[in-house]
Amino acid sequence: MNTINVQEAKTHLSHYLDEVAKGESFILCKRNKPVAEIRPIATKSHEKRPIGLAKGTFSVPASFFDELPDETIALFSGEEQ
């Protein structure tokens, strides 16, 4: 990782942006003290995520759909019993 001073970055900004676009990172210094890091932004994947990736890896029991007990519902609403 390269270190550059603010004045140098201002003078050669286009050059450093080209380097960042290629994947290079820089530490930006003010009076030789690091104050910021200039690095490329991570690109997002443009592929659509397929549906059903976890199909067949787990099953939901029928009891999952049973009504919750009154004590549990009271906990969600902040009531004490």
Summary of the structure (lengths in Angstrom):
residues: 81
radius of gyration: 27.0
end to end distance: 59.5
largest distance: 68.7
contacts: 124
relative contact order: 0.13
helix: 33%
strand: 19%
